[in-house]
């Protein structure tokens, strides 16, 4: 899912609602540099299939928030208008502080994460 676009000023412009990333989007980005340097992506939580899953929660967000406690707002009133917050594992676990760390994280899907295409 595309959740934000990085502006020239270095600030994220959040996409609401989040947009699915398909093969057409990936092709349009080809040849224009690293998409992760211009966009912020998210994916569904893989839970047991992820090395950061502890059995009950994501251990990654806790480590990131702990490493950068100043990065996030403490109050929900100060949050950006995010298109995935209602389904966000990190927000469910760490609340507003997770939103402060999110813009600093780059999700780079592996080829197996990308949509499969069929045809000739």
C-alpha positions, 0 to 999 in steps of 0.5 A: 500500500502507498501511504505517503509521498515524500515532498521536496521539503522532506515532509510526508504527504499522506495519501488517504485512503491508502492506495494499493500498489500494483504492477502498473505502479511499479512499472511507472516508477521504473527508471525514476530512481529508488521508489522508497526514496520518494514514497512510503509503503506499508504492508499487512502484518505477516505475524508468524512469518516475520522475524520481528513477531514475538508471538503476540506483537511486533517487537520492531516498533518497540525497539524503534520507539525506544531508540527515538523516543523524541520522534513521536507525538504523545497526543493523538491530536498531533497525528498526521492524517494516515490512511492505514491507522485503523488497521496499523499493528504499530499504532494498536501496540504503541499508539501515537508514538508509533506514528512518530517513528513511522516516517523514518522507516522505509519498507522495501518489499522483496520480489516475493512481496510484489503482486504476481502477474499473469498473461503471455 
